[in-house]
Amino acid sequence: MAQFATEEWIKLWADAINNSAAYEAAAQTWEGDFYMIVEAGGPIKEPVYQYINLWHGKCRKAGSNPVAATNPPSKGSAVSCLM
């Protein structure tokens, strides 16, 4: 099992989305992007910035942003993420 908020974890999430017939049917007319900021705590030693792009029932992109880790955004700002 992948550790939460790792590159492996987000890729597995994308795979699960892309293999879900139920999600594909439910999201046929929906699209959106999500940026997730996981703050440090417990086993997570530094903030993690991740991105997922959902488009009409499929995940088109998912990954971590190493640039944001070295130059974190200010609170309340949008994270610029090129995957």
C-alpha positions as CSV (number, residue, x, y, z in Angstrom):
1,M,0.0,0.0,0.0
2,A,1.3,3.4,-0.9
3,Q,2.0,6.0,1.7
4,F,-0.5,8.9,1.7
5,A,0.6,12.1,-0.2
6,T,3.5,10.4,-2.1
7,E,4.0,10.4,-5.9
8,E,3.1,6.7,-5.8
9,W,-0.2,7.4,-3.9
10,I,-1.4,10.1,-6.3
11,K,-0.6,7.9,-9.4
12,L,-2.6,5.0,-7.8
13,W,-5.5,7.4,-7.2
14,A,-5.4,8.5,-10.9
15,D,-5.3,4.8,-11.9
16,A,-8.3,4.1,-9.7
17,I,-10.2,7.0,-11.2
18,N,-9.4,5.8,-14.8
19,N,-10.5,2.3,-14.0
20,S,-13.8,3.2,-12.5
21,A,-16.8,2.8,-14.8
22,A,-19.0,4.3,-12.2
23,Y,-16.9,7.5,-11.9
24,E,-16.7,7.7,-15.7
25,A,-20.4,7.5,-16.1
26,A,-21.1,10.0,-13.3
27,A,-18.6,12.6,-14.5
28,Q,-19.2,12.5,-18.2
29,T,-20.0,16.2,-18.3
30,W,-17.8,17.4,-15.4
31,E,-14.2,18.7,-15.5
32,G,-12.0,20.3,-12.9
33,D,-8.5,20.6,-11.4
34,F,-7.6,20.1,-7.8
35,Y,-4.5,21.3,-5.9
36,M,-3.9,19.6,-2.6
37,I,-1.5,21.0,0.0
38,V,-0.8,18.5,2.7
39,E,0.9,20.2,5.7
40,A,3.8,18.5,7.6
41,G,2.8,16.4,10.6
42,G,3.2,12.9,11.8
43,P,5.0,10.8,9.1
44,I,4.9,13.7,6.6
45,K,8.1,15.7,7.3
46,E,7.5,18.6,4.9
47,P,4.6,20.0,3.0
48,V,3.4,18.1,0.0
49,Y,1.9,19.8,-3.1
50,Q,-0.1,17.6,-5.4
51,Y,-2.3,18.2,-8.5
52,I,-5.0,16.2,-10.2
53,N,-6.8,17.0,-13.5
54,L,-10.2,15.4,-14.1
55,W,-11.9,15.6,-17.4
56,H,-15.2,14.0,-18.4
57,G,-14.8,10.9,-16.3
58,K,-11.0,10.4,-16.6
59,C,-7.9,11.6,-14.9
60,R,-5.7,13.3,-17.5
61,K,-2.8,14.3,-15.1
62,A,-1.7,13.7,-11.6
63,G,1.5,14.3,-9.7
64,S,3.5,16.1,-7.2
65,N,5.1,19.5,-7.7
66,P,8.7,19.6,-6.5
67,V,9.0,23.3,-7.4
68,A,6.3,24.2,-4.9
69,A,8.1,22.3,-2.2
70,T,11.2,24.6,-2.6
71,N,9.2,27.8,-3.2
72,P,5.9,27.3,-1.4
73,P,2.9,29.6,-2.2
74,S,1.6,32.0,0.4
75,K,-1.6,31.0,2.2
76,G,-4.7,31.7,0.1
77,S,-2.8,31.9,-3.2
78,A,-3.3,29.5,-6.2
79,V,-0.5,27.0,-6.6
80,S,1.1,27.1,-10.1
81,C,1.7,23.6,-11.1
82,L,3.1,22.3,-14.4
83,M,3.1,18.6,-14.5
